[in-house]
Amino acid sequence: MINHLFATILFLPLAYAMDKLDKTVNQDLVSRLKLAATVYDRHNILTKDEDWIYDFNSAEPTDSFKPGSVKNANAATFPAMVGHGMTIAQLKLGPCAMLPAHYHPRAANMVVAITGNTTTWMVNENAVRTVSTTLTPGKMTIFPTGSIHSMQNNGCDDAYLISALNSEDTGTMNIVNGLWSIRDDMIRAAFGNPTLDVKTTGKDIPEVGTGSTYGSDECMNRCGISKGKT
Ligand SMILES: *[C@@H]1O[C@H](CO)[C@@H](O)[C@H](O)[C@H]1NC(C)=O
């Protein structure tokens, strides 16, 4: 009993971290596709028409506009993507939903708006200016590989966007969550503020999810939205 409890506590962080990543739906299939010598061989593995369809309408993983969600079609979630060097993501941003500042270490990211009014921010590297765009239907922007970017649906209606990334394994790093994982005294030094209360300041940082968080108070007040369960 005690041992069991101990094991649960020990492995909880790992299980928890795993839950925040795309789940590999069929490792065996991915392995066979990666080892296949030819396209012909891959066709003999992906024998059914259904093997060639990824359904963004499926309920799993989490799919909602409250506050929002990101759904990736990549080698992990859709094995037929193996070998094509791309990820396609569906972004659903409810009113005022935000994707917190993050970067993808292995992919440039093109985002096109289908509906809504979403503002984006992108910082490519030190000393370059921050690029901000407003994505209304039909408009697209570029987040270069490794650039820090963030977006918020500034409208009170849902925003639907499609994102294309040039890797099957883009990786994602949320800046604030990453920063808050280093030592408190180093964070204080980075802020140039020896009295910064790191624990208190960081206690409400939303978890790294595959979804989004609620955005600015200004938008929330304007649209009359209260924070529900994320
Ligand atoms: C989009 O929102 C911005 C404010 O964030 C506003 O200035 C602009 O007029 C809006 N565009 C449309 C087409 O609604």
The ligand as an ORCA input file, in Angstrom:
! r2SCAN-3c Opt
* xyz 0 1
  C     -10.136     43.444    -35.462
  O      -9.860     43.875    -34.136
  C      -9.147     45.109    -34.079
  C      -8.868     45.406    -32.620
  O      -8.181     44.392    -32.011
  C      -9.946     46.209    -34.725
  O      -9.192     47.389    -34.744
  C     -10.331     45.815    -36.145
  O     -11.206     46.769    -36.671
  C     -10.988     44.450    -36.178
  N     -11.195     44.058    -37.562
  C     -12.353     43.558    -37.987
  C     -12.407     43.222    -39.446
  O     -13.292     43.361    -37.259
*
